Amino acid sequence: MTSPFIEFDHVSFGYDASRTILNDVSLRFARGQVTVIMGGSGSGKTTLLRLLGGLSSGYQGQIRVGGQVLDAADREQLYALRRRSGMLFQFGALFTDLDVFDNVAFPLREHSGLPESMIRDLVLMKLQAVGLRGAARLGISQLSGGMARRVALARAVALDPEIIMADEPFAGLDPISMGVTADLLRSLTHAIGATTLLVSHDVAKCFQIADYAYLLSSRGTVVAHGTPAQMQASTDPEVRQFILGEPDGPVRFHFPAPSVADDLGVAA
């Protein structure tokens, strides 16, 4: 991995004292690379994005961006970081009362101060990059799921962000739309030199586009990390179970609980 732009240094976090979500986690994300964060539900993948975006605080350890320690209580620093970031939400989260053009124009109008003529050109360029320039004046309700996800991606990169965060961007997409979205994420990351954090369960698609990958456990720890080839070659039982989708293995089906006999009052 090249020199990191974003670093999570021994970060621990829990929403309350009863359960730790992240447990002494260290991760590094490089410029111009797609880094995938994988793991089962509840392993803390989206929590990492929330911490980086300053939506959650009270963690132990440090988060550094460009060598600068992130302080979620420093509103000026936080807002500056958010202006350097693009977010691709699960299912797009487009503004349904705006058309395609105005959705992509929204961050430019809010943050750039550019004249409307230049915003128009930039929006059409971003839509061209995702193959939807011809759909600029369609309403959101007129889009397919795959088209909506591409519009959301165009909006996420409208300001050529240094950081792209994508939370389950392939959820609910057909195979063709999934492939298009994945290829666009990779190509746009490399084109603008962004640092992309991609949270997803789709192992096969992630390994096709990722430069690097992390696997988190239900215990909030890093099970393994490396290139897709290194992850696929791993002999670690938990890595193999996740990659192959095996029902039996180190990751248990049942959440820890008292015995059935004790809970139901049945004699052993």
C-alpha positions in Angstrom: 0.0 0.0 0.0 1.3 3.5 -0.9 1.6 6.3 1.7 -1.8 6.6 3.5 -4.0 9.8 3.2 -6.5 8.6 5.8 -5.4 6.7 8.9 -7.4 5.1 11.7 -4.9 4.6 14.5 -5.9 2.2 17.3 -9.5 3.4 17.2 -12.1 1.9 19.6 -15.7 2.9 19.7 -19.1 1.9 21.1 -22.5 3.6 21.1 -22.9 2.6 24.7 -20.9 0.8 27.4 -22.6 -2.5 26.8 -21.1 -3.2 23.4 -17.9 -2.3 21.6 -18.4 -1.8 17.9 -14.7 -1.1 17.0 -12.0 -2.6 19.1 -8.4 -1.2 18.6 -8.8 -0.9 14.9 -6.0 0.4 12.7 -6.6 1.0 9.0 -4.9 3.0 6.2 -6.4 4.4 3.0 -4.2 5.6 0.1 -4.8 8.3 -2.5 -6.0 7.2 -5.9 -7.1 3.8 -4.6 -10.3 2.0 -3.9 -10.1 0.4 -0.5 -12.9 -2.0 0.4 -14.2 -2.5 4.0 -15.9 -5.9 4.3 -17.5 -7.8 7.2 -20.7 -9.1 8.5 -23.6 -7.0 9.6 -22.8 -5.1 12.8 -19.0 -5.4 12.4 -18.6 -1.6 12.3 -18.2 -0.9 8.6 -20.6 2.0 8.4 -19.5 3.2 11.8 -16.0 3.9 10.3 -17.6 6.2 7.7 -19.6 7.9 10.4 -16.5 8.5 12.5 -14.6 9.9 9.4 -17.6 12.2 8.6 -17.7 13.5 12.2 -21.2 12.1 12.7 -20.1 10.1 15.8 -17.6 11.1 18.4 -16.3 9.8 21.8 -13.9 7.3 20.3 -10.5 6.3 21.6 -7.4 6.5 19.3 -6.8 8.9 16.4 -8.2 9.5 13.0 -5.8 11.4 10.7 -6.6 12.9 7.3 -3.6 14.2 5.3 -1.6 14.0 8.5 -4.0 16.2 10.5 -5.7 14.7 13.5 -9.5 14.8 13.1 -11.4 16.6 15.9 -15.2 16.1 15.6 -15.7 19.0 18.1 -13.9 21.4 15.8 -16.7 22.5 13.5 -14.5 24.6 11.2 -12.2 21.6 10.6 -15.1 19.2 10.2 -17.0 21.3 7.7 -13.8 21.8 5.7 -13.3 18.1 5.6 -16.9 17.5 4.5 -16.4 19.9 1.6 -13.4 17.8 0.5 -15.5 14.6 0.6 -18.2 13.0 -1.5 -20.7 10.5 -0.1 -22.5 7.8 -2.2 -25.3 6.7 0.1 -26.9 3.3 0.0 -29.8 3.5 -2.5 -28.6 6.9 -3.7 -30.5 9.3 -1.4 -31.3 11.6 -4.2 -33.6 14.7 -3.8 -36.9 13.5 -5.3 -38.2 17.1 -5.7 -35.3 18.0 -8.0 -34.5 16.6 -11.4 -31.3 14.8 -12.3 -29.4 18.0 -13.3 -30.3 19.9 -10.2 -29.3 16.9 -8.0 -25.8 17.0 -9.4 -25.7 20.8 -9.4 -26.7 21.0 -5.7 -23.2 20.6 -4.1 -21.7 23.0 -6.7 -24.3 25.7 -5.9 -23.9 25.2 -2.2 -20.1 25.2 -2.0 -18.4 26.4 -5.1 -19.6 30.0 -5.7 -19.2 29.4 -9.4 -21.5 31.2 -12.0 -24.4 29.2 -13.3 -23.0 28.9 -16.8 -19.9 27.1 -15.4 -22.0 24.9 -13.1 -24.1 23.9 -16.1 -20.9 22.8 -18.0 -19.6 20.9 -14.9 -22.9 19.1 -14.3 -23.1 18.0 -17.9 -19.5 16.8 -17.7 -20.2 14.7 -14.6 -23.3 13.3 -16.2 -21.4 12.5 -19.3 -18.8 10.6 -17.2 -21.6 8.3 -15.8 -23.3 8.0 -19.2 -26.4 10.0 -18.3 -26.0 13.4 -19.9 -29.1 12.7 -22.0 -31.1 12.2 -18.8 -30.3 15.6 -17.3 -33.9 16.8 -17.1 -35.6 13.6 -16.1 -37.3 13.4 -12.7 -35.9 11.0 -10.1 -39.1 8.9 -10.3 -38.4 8.3 -14.0 -35.0 6.6 -13.3 -34.3 2.9 -12.9 -32.4 1.8 -9.8 -29.1 1.6 -11.7 -29.6 5.1 -13.3 -30.3 6.6 -9.9 -27.2 5.1 -8.4 -25.1 6.6 -11.3 -26.7 10.0 -10.7 -25.8 9.7 -7.1 -22.3 8.9 -8.0 -22.1 12.0 -10.3 -23.3 14.1 -7.4 -20.8 12.6 -5.1 -17.9 13.5 -7.4 -19.3 16.9 -8.5 -16.7 18.8 -6.5 -13.8 16.4 -7.4 -13.5 15.4 -3.8 -10.3 14.1 -2.2 -12.4 11.5 -0.3 -15.2 9.3 -1.6 -17.2 7.3 0.9 -19.6 4.7 -0.6 -21.9 2.8 1.7 -23.3 -0.4 0.1 -23.4 1.2 -3.4 -24.3 -2.2 -5.1 -27.4 -3.0 -2.9 -30.5 -3.8 -4.9 -28.9 -3.5 -8.3 -29.1 -6.0 -11.2 -25.8 -7.5 -12.4 -25.4 -5.1 -15.3 -26.1 -2.0 -13.2 -23.8 -3.3 -10.5 -21.0 -3.8 -12.9 -21.4 -0.3 -14.4 -21.5 1.3 -10.9 -18.4 -0.6 -9.8 -16.4 0.3 -12.9 -17.4 3.9 -12.6 -16.3 4.0 -8.9 -12.9 2.6 -9.8 -12.4 4.8 -12.9 -13.5 8.0 -11.3 -11.3 7.3 -8.2 -8.3 6.9 -10.4 -9.2 9.8 -12.6 -9.5 12.4 -9.8 -7.0 10.8 -7.5 -9.5 10.3 -4.7 -9.2 8.2 -1.6 -12.2 5.9 -1.8 -13.6 3.9 1.1 -16.1 1.3 -0.1 -18.3 -0.6 2.3 -19.9 -3.6 0.7 -20.9 -7.3 1.2 -20.4 -8.1 -2.4 -17.1 -10.0 -2.3 -16.8 -10.8 -6.0 -17.5 -7.3 -7.3 -15.3 -5.7 -4.6 -12.4 -7.9 -5.5 -12.8 -6.9 -9.1 -12.3 -3.2 -8.5 -10.5 -2.9 -5.2 -6.8 -2.0 -4.8 -6.8 -3.0 -1.1 -9.3 -4.7 1.3 -10.0 -5.0 5.0 -12.2 -7.6 6.7 -13.7 -6.7 10.0 -15.0 -9.3 12.5 -18.2 -9.2 14.6 -15.8 -8.5 17.5 -14.9 -5.2 16.0 -11.4 -6.2 15.1 -9.5 -6.4 11.8 -9.4 -10.1 10.8 -7.2 -9.6 7.7 -6.1 -7.0 5.1 -4.3 -7.0 1.8 -4.8 -6.9 -1.9 -7.7 -8.9 -3.3 -5.2 -11.6 -4.4 -3.8 -11.9 -0.9 -7.2 -12.1 0.6 -8.3 -14.8 -1.7 -5.2 -16.8 -1.0 -5.7 -16.5 2.8 -6.0 -19.8 4.7 -7.5 -18.0 7.8 -10.8 -19.9 8.6 -12.8 -16.7 9.2 -11.5 -15.1 5.9 -12.4 -18.3 4.0 -15.8 -18.5 5.6 -16.7 -14.9 4.6 -15.3 -15.0 1.1 -17.0 -18.3 0.3 -20.2 -17.5 2.2 -20.1 -20.7 4.2 -22.8 -21.1 6.9 -20.5 -23.0 9.3 -17.3 -21.7 10.7 -15.8 -19.3 13.2 -18.7 -16.8 12.7 -21.6 -18.4 14.6 -25.2 -18.3 13.5 -26.5 -17.6 17.0 -25.9 -14.4 18.9 -24.5 -15.2 22.4 -27.3 -16.1 24.7 -28.1 -18.2 27.8 -28.9 -21.9 27.1 -32.3 -22.7 25.7 -33.1 -24.7 28.8 -32.4 -21.7 31.1 -34.3 -19.2 28.9 -37.4 -21.4 28.4 -37.3 -22.9 31.9 -37.0 -26.4 30.5 -35.3 -29.1 32.4 -31.9 -30.0 31.0 
